[in-house]
């Protein structure tokens, strides 16, 4: 598989993630869209690492996956706390972060 097709897939995934963040109002769906964008970046890093014959992109992708896991757990904890307070995961309901 050529580098062009892999980068095209990565761009499509990133675009889907951006559209998910911009168009959806559900906080959990927005977190999932951010994860899709991070996976698109990982795909790009691994594709360039494979194309260049270097392991640097794969190592960086590993660190991005670690940060993405931490972001998902902290994000879900925040969404859970906000749901307990407002009984909704709609981001428009959280216009004020006043407890």
N, CA, C and O atoms as a GROMACS GRO file, in nm:
protein
  396
    1UNK      N    1   0.086  -0.117   0.000
    1UNK     CA    2   0.000   0.000   0.000
    1UNK      C    3   0.090   0.123   0.000
    1UNK      O    4   0.185   0.132   0.078
    2UNK      N    5   0.060   0.218  -0.087
    2UNK     CA    6   0.146   0.334  -0.099
    2UNK      C    7   0.117   0.436   0.011
    2UNK      O    8   0.013   0.433   0.076
    3UNK      N    9   0.213   0.525   0.029
    3UNK     CA   10   0.202   0.628   0.132
    3UNK      C   11   0.085   0.721   0.104
    3UNK      O   12   0.020   0.769   0.197
    4UNK      N   13   0.057   0.747  -0.023
    4UNK     CA   14  -0.052   0.838  -0.059
    4UNK      C   15  -0.185   0.790  -0.004
    4UNK      O   16  -0.261   0.868   0.053
    5UNK      N   17  -0.215   0.662  -0.021
    5UNK     CA   18  -0.345   0.609   0.023
    5UNK      C   19  -0.357   0.608   0.175
    5UNK      O   20  -0.464   0.631   0.230
    6UNK      N   21  -0.247   0.582   0.241
    6UNK     CA   22  -0.250   0.584   0.388
    6UNK      C   23  -0.273   0.726   0.438
    6UNK      O   24  -0.350   0.747   0.532
    7UNK      N   25  -0.205   0.822   0.376
    7UNK     CA   26  -0.225   0.962   0.417
    7UNK      C   27  -0.364   1.012   0.381
    7UNK      O   28  -0.421   1.094   0.453
    8UNK      N   29  -0.419   0.963   0.271
    8UNK     CA   30  -0.557   0.999   0.235
    8UNK      C   31  -0.655   0.944   0.338
    8UNK      O   32  -0.749   1.014   0.377
    9UNK      N   33  -0.635   0.821   0.382
    9UNK     CA   34  -0.719   0.763   0.488
    9UNK      C   35  -0.704   0.842   0.617
    9UNK      O   36  -0.803   0.868   0.686
   10UNK      N   37  -0.582   0.879   0.650
   10UNK     CA   38  -0.559   0.957   0.771
   10UNK      C   39  -0.627   1.093   0.763
   10UNK      O   40  -0.685   1.139   0.862
   11UNK      N   41  -0.621   1.157   0.647
   11UNK     CA   42  -0.688   1.286   0.630
   11UNK      C   43  -0.839   1.271   0.642
   11UNK      O   44  -0.906   1.357   0.699
   12UNK      N   45  -0.893   1.163   0.587
   12UNK     CA   46  -1.037   1.138   0.597
   12UNK      C   47  -1.079   1.116   0.742
   12UNK      O   48  -1.181   1.169   0.787
   13UNK      N   49  -1.000   1.038   0.816
   13UNK     CA   50  -1.030   1.015   0.958
   13UNK      C   51  -1.022   1.145   1.037
   13UNK      O   52  -1.107   1.171   1.122
   14UNK      N   53  -0.922   1.226   1.008
   14UNK     CA   54  -0.908   1.352   1.080
   14UNK      C   55  -1.025   1.445   1.049
   14UNK      O   56  -1.076   1.513   1.138
   15UNK      N   57  -1.068   1.447   0.923
   15UNK     CA   58  -1.183   1.529   0.885
   15UNK      C   59  -1.310   1.483   0.954
   15UNK      O   60  -1.389   1.565   1.000
   16UNK      N   61  -1.330   1.353   0.962
   16UNK     CA   62  -1.446   1.299   1.034
   16UNK      C   63  -1.442   1.340   1.181
   16UNK      O   64  -1.544   1.376   1.239
   17UNK      N   65  -1.323   1.336   1.242
   17UNK     CA   66  -1.309   1.378   1.381
   17UNK      C   67  -1.338   1.525   1.401
   17UNK      O   68  -1.405   1.563   1.497
   18UNK      N   69  -1.289   1.609   1.310
   18UNK     CA   70  -1.315   1.753   1.321
   18UNK      C   71  -1.464   1.781   1.305
   18UNK      O   72  -1.521   1.862   1.380
   19UNK      N   73  -1.527   1.716   1.210
   19UNK     CA   74  -1.671   1.735   1.191
   19UNK      C   75  -1.748   1.688   1.314
   19UNK      O   76  -1.848   1.749   1.352
   20UNK      N   77  -1.703   1.579   1.376
   20UNK     CA   78  -1.768   1.531   1.497
   20UNK      C   79  -1.758   1.630   1.611
   20UNK      O   80  -1.853   1.647   1.687
   21UNK      N   81  -1.643   1.695   1.624
   21UNK     CA   82  -1.626   1.794   1.730
   21UNK      C   83  -1.711   1.919   1.702
   21UNK      O   84  -1.771   1.975   1.793
   22UNK      N   85  -1.714   1.960   1.577
   22UNK     CA   86  -1.784   2.083   1.544
   22UNK      C   87  -1.936   2.069   1.536
   22UNK      O   88  -2.008   2.164   1.566
   23UNK      N   89  -1.985   1.953   1.497
   23UNK     CA   90  -2.128   1.938   1.470
   23UNK      C   91  -2.207   1.872   1.583
   23UNK      O   92  -2.328   1.892   1.591
   24UNK      N   93  -2.144   1.797   1.667
   24UNK     CA   94  -2.216   1.725   1.772
   24UNK      C   95  -2.218   1.805   1.901
   24UNK      O   96  -2.129   1.886   1.926
   25UNK      N   97  -2.318   1.782   1.982
   25UNK     CA   98  -2.334   1.852   2.109
   25UNK      C   99  -2.321   1.758   2.228
   25UNK      O  100  -2.323   1.804   2.342
   26UNK      N  101  -2.310   1.630   2.205
   26UNK     CA  102  -2.296   1.532   2.312
   26UNK      C  103  -2.150   1.524   2.352
   26UNK      O  104  -2.064   1.504   2.267
   27UNK      N  105  -2.121   1.540   2.481
   27UNK     CA  106  -1.983   1.544   2.528
   27UNK      C  107  -1.910   1.412   2.504
   27UNK      O  108  -1.790   1.413   2.475
   28UNK      N  109  -1.978   1.300   2.515
   28UNK     CA  110  -1.914   1.171   2.493
   28UNK      C  111  -1.879   1.153   2.346
   28UNK      O  112  -1.773   1.100   2.314
   29UNK      N  113  -1.966   1.196   2.258
   29UNK     CA  114  -1.938   1.188   2.114
   29UNK      C  115  -1.822   1.280   2.078
   29UNK      O  116  -1.741   1.246   1.992
   30UNK      N  117  -1.814   1.395   2.141
   30UNK     CA  118  -1.702   1.486   2.116
   30UNK      C  119  -1.571   1.423   2.161
   30UNK      O  120  -1.470   1.435   2.092
   31UNK      N  121  -1.571   1.358   2.275
   31UNK     CA  122  -1.450   1.288   2.320
   31UNK      C  123  -1.410   1.177   2.223
   31UNK      O  124  -1.292   1.158   2.196
   32UNK      N  125  -1.508   1.105   2.170
   32UNK     CA  126  -1.478   1.001   2.072
   32UNK      C  127  -1.423   1.061   1.944
   32UNK      O  128  -1.335   1.002   1.881
   33UNK      N  129  -1.474   1.177   1.904
   33UNK     CA  130  -1.422   1.243   1.783
   33UNK      C  131  -1.278   1.289   1.802
   33UNK      O  132  -1.198   1.283   1.709
   34UNK      N  133  -1.246   1.334   1.922
   34UNK     CA  134  -1.107   1.372   1.951
   34UNK      C  135  -1.016   1.249   1.944
   34UNK      O  136  -0.904   1.257   1.895
   35UNK      N  137  -1.065   1.136   1.992
   35UNK     CA  138  -0.988   1.012   1.983
   35UNK      C  139  -0.966   0.971   1.838
   35UNK      O  140  -0.858   0.922   1.804
   36UNK      N  141  -1.066   0.991   1.752
   36UNK     CA  142  -1.050   0.960   1.610
   36UNK      C  143  -0.943   1.050   1.548
   36UNK      O  144  -0.862   1.005   1.467
   37UNK      N  145  -0.941   1.178   1.588
   37UNK     CA  146  -0.838   1.268   1.536
   37UNK      C  147  -0.699   1.226   1.582
   37UNK      O  148  -0.604   1.233   1.505
   38UNK      N  149  -0.687   1.183   1.708
   38UNK     CA  150  -0.557   1.136   1.757
   38UNK      C  151  -0.514   1.008   1.686
   38UNK      O  152  -0.395   0.989   1.659
   39UNK      N  153  -0.608   0.921   1.655
   39UNK     CA  154  -0.574   0.799   1.580
   39UNK      C  155  -0.532   0.832   1.438
   39UNK      O  156  -0.447   0.763   1.382
   40UNK      N  157  -0.591   0.935   1.378
   40UNK     CA  158  -0.549   0.978   1.244
   40UNK      C  159  -0.406   1.030   1.248
   40UNK      O  160  -0.327   1.003   1.158
   41UNK      N  161  -0.373   1.105   1.352
   41UNK     CA  162  -0.235   1.152   1.367
   41UNK      C  163  -0.139   1.036   1.387
   41UNK      O  164  -0.029   1.036   1.333
   42UNK      N  165  -0.180   0.937   1.465
   42UNK     CA  166  -0.097   0.818   1.484
   42UNK      C  167  -0.074   0.744   1.354
   42UNK      O  168   0.037   0.699   1.326
   43UNK      N  169  -0.178   0.731   1.274
   43UNK     CA  170  -0.165   0.664   1.145
   43UNK      C  171  -0.065   0.737   1.055
   43UNK      O  172   0.015   0.674   0.987
   44UNK      N  173  -0.070   0.869   1.056
   44UNK     CA  174   0.025   0.948   0.978
   44UNK      C  175   0.167   0.928   1.029
   44UNK      O  176   0.259   0.911   0.949
   45UNK      N  177   0.185   0.930   1.159
   45UNK     CA  178   0.319   0.911   1.216
   45UNK      C  179   0.376   0.775   1.179
   45UNK      O  180   0.492   0.765   1.140
   46UNK      N  181   0.295   0.671   1.192
   46UNK     CA  182   0.341   0.536   1.162
   46UNK      C  183   0.367   0.519   1.012
   46UNK      O  184   0.461   0.451   0.972
   47UNK      N  185   0.284   0.581   0.929
   47UNK     CA  186   0.303   0.572   0.784
   47UNK      C  187   0.434   0.638   0.742
   47UNK      O  188   0.508   0.582   0.662
   48UNK      N  189   0.463   0.755   0.796
   48UNK     CA  190   0.588   0.821   0.762
   48UNK      C  191   0.708   0.746   0.820
   48UNK      O  192   0.814   0.740   0.758
   49UNK      N  193   0.692   0.688   0.938
   49UNK     CA  194   0.802   0.609   0.995
   49UNK      C  195   0.832   0.487   0.909
   49UNK      O  196   0.948   0.452   0.888
   50UNK      N  197   0.728   0.424   0.859
   50UNK     CA  198   0.748   0.308   0.772
   50UNK      C  199   0.809   0.350   0.639
   50UNK      O  200   0.897   0.282   0.586
   51UNK      N  201   0.763   0.462   0.586
   51UNK     CA  202   0.813   0.509   0.458
   51UNK      C  203   0.961   0.550   0.467
   51UNK      O  204   1.038   0.524   0.374
   52UNK      N  205   0.998   0.612   0.576
   52UNK     CA  206   1.136   0.658   0.594
   52UNK      C  207   1.228   0.552   0.653
   52UNK      O  208   1.349   0.571   0.657
   53UNK      N  209   1.171   0.442   0.700
   53UNK     CA  210   1.252   0.336   0.759
   53UNK      C  211   1.307   0.370   0.896
   53UNK      O  212   1.414   0.324   0.934
   54UNK      N  213   1.233   0.452   0.970
   54UNK     CA  214   1.277   0.496   1.102
   54UNK      C  215   1.174   0.453   1.206
   54UNK      O  216   1.056   0.436   1.174
   55UNK      N  217   1.219   0.438   1.327
   55UNK     CA  218   1.128   0.399   1.435
   55UNK      C  219   1.080   0.520   1.514
   55UNK      O  220   1.002   0.504   1.608
   56UNK      N  221   1.125   0.638   1.479
   56UNK     CA  222   1.089   0.758   1.556
   56UNK      C  223   0.940   0.785   1.554
   56UNK      O  224   0.882   0.820   1.657
   57UNK      N  225   0.876   0.771   1.440
   57UNK     CA  226   0.733   0.795   1.430
   57UNK      C  227   0.652   0.695   1.511
   57UNK      O  228   0.549   0.730   1.569
   58UNK      N  229   0.699   0.571   1.515
   58UNK     CA  230   0.628   0.469   1.592
   58UNK      C  231   0.642   0.494   1.742
   58UNK      O  232   0.548   0.472   1.818
   59UNK      N  233   0.757   0.541   1.784
   59UNK     CA  234   0.776   0.574   1.925
   59UNK      C  235   0.690   0.692   1.964
   59UNK      O  236   0.629   0.693   2.070
   60UNK      N  237   0.684   0.793   1.876
   60UNK     CA  238   0.600   0.909   1.903
   60UNK      C  239   0.452   0.870   1.904
   60UNK      O  240   0.375   0.923   1.984
   61UNK      N  241   0.413   0.778   1.817
   61UNK     CA  242   0.274   0.731   1.816
   61UNK      C  243   0.240   0.659   1.946
   61UNK      O  244   0.128   0.669   1.995
   62UNK      N  245   0.336   0.587   2.001
   62UNK     CA  246   0.314   0.521   2.131
   62UNK      C  247   0.287   0.624   2.240
   62UNK      O  248   0.198   0.604   2.323
   63UNK      N  249   0.362   0.734   2.240
   63UNK     CA  250   0.339   0.838   2.339
   63UNK      C  251   0.206   0.908   2.317
   63UNK      O  252   0.138   0.945   2.414
   64UNK      N  253   0.167   0.926   2.193
   64UNK     CA  254   0.037   0.987   2.164
   64UNK      C  255  -0.076   0.896   2.213
   64UNK      O  256  -0.176   0.945   2.266
   65UNK      N  257  -0.060   0.764   2.196
   65UNK     CA  258  -0.162   0.671   2.248
   65UNK      C  259  -0.170   0.678   2.399
   65UNK      O  260  -0.279   0.666   2.456
   66UNK      N  261  -0.058   0.696   2.466
   66UNK     CA  262  -0.058   0.708   2.612
   66UNK      C  263  -0.130   0.834   2.657
   66UNK      O  264  -0.210   0.831   2.751
   67UNK      N  265  -0.103   0.945   2.588
   67UNK     CA  266  -0.171   1.070   2.621
   67UNK      C  267  -0.320   1.059   2.589
   67UNK      O  268  -0.402   1.113   2.663
   68UNK      N  269  -0.356   0.991   2.480
   68UNK     CA  270  -0.496   0.974   2.444
   68UNK      C  271  -0.571   0.892   2.548
   68UNK      O  272  -0.687   0.920   2.578
   69UNK      N  273  -0.505   0.791   2.604
   69UNK     CA  274  -0.569   0.711   2.708
   69UNK      C  275  -0.592   0.795   2.834
   69UNK      O  276  -0.697   0.785   2.897
   70UNK      N  277  -0.495   0.876   2.870
   70UNK     CA  278  -0.511   0.964   2.985
   70UNK      C  279  -0.620   1.068   2.960
   70UNK      O  280  -0.699   1.098   3.049
   71UNK      N  281  -0.624   1.122   2.838
   71UNK     CA  282  -0.727   1.220   2.802
   71UNK      C  283  -0.865   1.159   2.808
   71UNK      O  284  -0.960   1.223   2.854
   72UNK      N  285  -0.878   1.036   2.763
   72UNK     CA  286  -1.009   0.970   2.765
   72UNK      C  287  -1.054   0.944   2.908
   72UNK      O  288  -1.172   0.966   2.940
   73UNK      N  289  -0.965   0.900   2.993
   73UNK     CA  290  -1.007   0.870   3.130
   73UNK      C  291  -1.041   0.998   3.207
   73UNK      O  292  -1.140   1.001   3.279
   74UNK      N  293  -0.961   1.102   3.192
   74UNK     CA  294  -0.990   1.228   3.261
   74UNK      C  295  -1.116   1.293   3.201
   74UNK      O  296  -1.199   1.346   3.274
   75UNK      N  297  -1.129   1.288   3.069
   75UNK     CA  298  -1.247   1.345   3.004
   75UNK      C  299  -1.375   1.275   3.046
   75UNK      O  300  -1.476   1.341   3.073
   76UNK      N  301  -1.372   1.143   3.052
   76UNK     CA  302  -1.490   1.070   3.095
   76UNK      C  303  -1.523   1.096   3.242
   76UNK      O  304  -1.641   1.100   3.280
   77UNK      N  305  -1.421   1.115   3.324
   77UNK     CA  306  -1.447   1.149   3.464
   77UNK      C  307  -1.513   1.286   3.476
   77UNK      O  308  -1.603   1.305   3.558
   78UNK      N  309  -1.469   1.381   3.395
   78UNK     CA  310  -1.530   1.514   3.397
   78UNK      C  311  -1.673   1.509   3.346
   78UNK      O  312  -1.762   1.573   3.402
   79UNK      N  313  -1.696   1.432   3.240
   79UNK     CA  314  -1.832   1.419   3.186
   79UNK      C  315  -1.923   1.351   3.288
   79UNK      O  316  -2.039   1.391   3.303
   80UNK      N  317  -1.873   1.251   3.358
   80UNK     CA  318  -1.953   1.184   3.460
   80UNK      C  319  -1.988   1.279   3.574
   80UNK      O  320  -2.101   1.278   3.623
   81UNK      N  321  -1.892   1.360   3.616
   81UNK     CA  322  -1.920   1.456   3.723
   81UNK      C  323  -2.020   1.561   3.676
   81UNK      O  324  -2.108   1.601   3.752
   82UNK      N  325  -2.008   1.606   3.552
   82UNK     CA  326  -2.103   1.704   3.499
   82UNK      C  327  -2.241   1.643   3.482
   82UNK      O  328  -2.342   1.711   3.504
   83UNK      N  329  -2.248   1.515   3.444
   83UNK     CA  330  -2.377   1.449   3.431
   83UNK      C  331  -2.446   1.437   3.566
   83UNK      O  332  -2.567   1.455   3.577
   84UNK      N  333  -2.370   1.406   3.668
   84UNK     CA  334  -2.429   1.396   3.801
   84UNK      C  335  -2.484   1.530   3.848
   84UNK      O  336  -2.580   1.535   3.924
   85UNK      N  337  -2.422   1.638   3.804
   85UNK     CA  338  -2.466   1.771   3.845
   85UNK      C  339  -2.586   1.819   3.763
   85UNK      O  340  -2.683   1.870   3.819
   86UNK      N  341  -2.580   1.804   3.631
   86UNK     CA  342  -2.681   1.862   3.542
   86UNK      C  343  -2.780   1.761   3.485
   86UNK      O  344  -2.881   1.802   3.428
   87UNK      N  345  -2.754   1.632   3.498
   87UNK     CA  346  -2.838   1.526   3.442
   87UNK      C  347  -2.845   1.534   3.290
   87UNK      O  348  -2.947   1.499   3.231
   88UNK      N  349  -2.737   1.579   3.228
   88UNK     CA  350  -2.730   1.588   3.083
   88UNK      C  351  -2.584   1.586   3.040
   88UNK      O  352  -2.496   1.632   3.114
   89UNK      N  353  -2.557   1.533   2.922
   89UNK     CA  354  -2.421   1.537   2.867
   89UNK      C  355  -2.415   1.632   2.747
   89UNK      O  356  -2.320   1.627   2.669
   90UNK      N  357  -2.516   1.716   2.733
   90UNK     CA  358  -2.518   1.815   2.627
   90UNK      C  359  -2.424   1.928   2.664
   90UNK      O  360  -2.434   1.984   2.773
   91UNK      N  361  -2.331   1.962   2.573
   91UNK     CA  362  -2.231   2.064   2.606
   91UNK      C  363  -2.292   2.203   2.618
   91UNK      O  364  -2.232   2.290   2.681
   92UNK      N  365  -2.407   2.226   2.560
   92UNK     CA  366  -2.472   2.356   2.575
   92UNK      C  367  -2.526   2.376   2.716
   92UNK      O  368  -2.546   2.489   2.759
   93UNK      N  369  -2.549   2.267   2.788
   93UNK     CA  370  -2.596   2.278   2.927
   93UNK      C  371  -2.483   2.319   3.021
   93UNK      O  372  -2.508   2.356   3.136
   94UNK      N  373  -2.360   2.312   2.973
   94UNK     CA  374  -2.245   2.344   3.057
   94UNK      C  375  -2.186   2.479   3.019
   94UNK      O  376  -2.064   2.493   3.008
   95UNK      N  377  -2.270   2.578   2.998
   95UNK     CA  378  -2.220   2.708   2.957
   95UNK      C  379  -2.146   2.779   3.070
   95UNK      O  380  -2.065   2.868   3.046
   96UNK      N  381  -2.176   2.740   3.192
   96UNK     CA  382  -2.103   2.794   3.307
   96UNK      C  383  -2.044   2.679   3.384
   96UNK      O  384  -2.112   2.581   3.413
   97UNK      N  385  -1.919   2.690   3.416
   97UNK     CA  386  -1.853   2.585   3.494
   97UNK      C  387  -1.854   2.628   3.642
   97UNK      O  388  -1.751   2.628   3.709
   98UNK      N  389  -1.970   2.663   3.689
   98UNK     CA  390  -1.988   2.707   3.826
   98UNK      C  391  -2.058   2.595   3.904
   98UNK      O  392  -2.167   2.553   3.865
   99UNK      N  393  -1.999   2.548   4.008
   99UNK     CA  394  -2.056   2.436   4.084
   99UNK      C  395  -2.137   2.493   4.196
   99UNK      O  396  -2.195   2.419   4.275
   0.00000   0.00000   0.00000
